[in-house]
Amino acid sequence: MVATQTRKTPSGFQIPKRTARLVFTDSIYDGAEVVVRLDIPMQVFIEIQDLIDDGQQLKLFKVFGDYVLDEWNLQDDNGKPFEIGGAAMNQIDFNLANLIMKEWMEVATSPSAPLEQS
C-alpha cells in the first residue's frame, strides 16, 4: 500500500493597503496633513535606506514622494495645492520635508502604530 498526501492549496490572499495620516499640530505646520503609504515594495524601502546612508537627499525625497506620498493638503504661496509626487516633495520647505520623512519612518517601522484603512 502506498500512502499519498494531498496538499490543500491555500486560497489567494490580497495584501492589505495600509496608510497613515500624519497630522501636524503645535508647530509652524499646525494644520498640515499628509497621508503616507505604509506598504511599499521592499525594493523601494531598501532604496530609501540606501539614499539616506549615501546622503542623496534630492533623489531620496523624489523616491519618497513618488512611492510613499498618497495625499496631502499642502499649498504654495498662491494657495494652489501642490501635486503629489517626488517633484513636489523637492519644492516644499526642507524642514517640513524632513519632518514628513521622519514621521513616516517612525510609523512605518512601528508595529503598534494606529493605522487608517484605505
C-alpha positions in Angstrom: 0.0 0.0 0.0 1.3 3.5 -0.9 0.4 6.4 1.3 -0.3 9.6 -0.5 -0.7 13.0 1.0 -2.9 15.6 -0.5 -2.0 19.2 -0.1 -4.7 21.7 0.1 -3.7 24.8 -1.9 -4.3 27.9 0.1 -6.8 30.3 -1.3 -5.5 33.7 -2.5 -4.6 36.4 -0.1 -4.6 40.0 -1.1 -2.1 42.1 0.9 -4.0 45.0 2.5 -3.0 48.5 1.6 -2.3 50.4 4.7 -1.9 54.2 5.1 -1.3 56.6 8.0 -2.5 60.1 8.3 0.2 62.4 9.7 -1.5 65.4 11.4 0.9 68.2 12.4 -0.1 70.3 15.4 1.6 72.6 17.9 4.2 73.9 15.4 4.5 76.2 12.5 3.0 73.4 10.4 -0.2 73.3 12.5 -3.0 72.1 10.2 -0.8 70.3 7.7 -2.0 66.7 7.0 -0.1 64.1 4.9 -1.3 60.6 4.1 1.5 58.2 3.6 1.6 54.6 2.3 2.9 52.1 4.8 3.0 49.1 2.4 5.7 49.9 -0.2 7.7 47.4 -2.2 10.8 46.1 -0.3 13.0 47.3 -3.1 11.8 50.9 -2.6 12.3 50.7 1.2 15.8 49.5 0.7 16.4 52.2 -1.9 15.2 54.8 0.6 17.6 53.4 3.2 20.5 53.4 0.8 19.8 57.0 -0.3 19.7 58.1 3.4 23.0 56.3 4.0 24.6 57.9 0.9 23.3 61.4 1.7 21.5 61.8 -1.6 18.6 64.0 -0.3 17.2 65.2 -3.7 16.9 61.7 -5.0 15.7 60.5 -1.6 12.8 62.9 -1.5 11.9 62.2 -5.1 11.6 58.5 -4.4 9.8 59.1 -1.2 7.3 61.4 -2.9 6.7 59.1 -5.8 6.2 55.9 -3.8 5.2 56.9 -0.3 3.0 60.1 -0.5 -0.7 59.3 -1.0 -2.3 62.7 -0.4 -1.8 66.0 1.5 -3.3 69.4 2.0 -0.2 71.5 1.3 -0.5 74.6 -0.9 2.0 77.0 -2.4 2.3 80.7 -1.6 -0.6 81.4 -4.0 -3.0 78.9 -2.4 -2.6 76.4 -5.2 -2.3 72.8 -4.0 1.0 71.0 -4.5 0.6 68.0 -6.7 1.5 64.6 -5.1 4.9 63.2 -6.1 8.6 63.5 -5.9 8.8 66.8 -7.7 6.5 68.5 -5.2 8.4 66.9 -2.3 11.5 68.7 -3.5 9.7 72.0 -3.7 8.3 72.2 -0.2 10.2 73.6 2.8 13.1 71.4 3.7 12.2 71.4 7.4 8.7 70.1 6.6 10.1 67.6 4.1 12.4 66.2 6.7 9.6 66.1 9.3 7.3 64.2 7.0 10.1 61.7 6.3 10.9 61.3 10.0 7.2 60.8 11.0 6.7 58.2 8.2 9.8 56.3 9.3 8.5 56.2 12.8 5.0 55.0 11.8 6.2 52.6 9.1 8.7 50.8 11.4 6.5 50.7 14.5 4.3 47.5 14.7 1.9 49.1 17.1 1.2 52.3 15.2 -2.5 53.2 14.8 -3.4 52.7 11.2 -6.0 54.1 8.9 -7.6 51.7 6.4 -7.6 53.0 2.8 
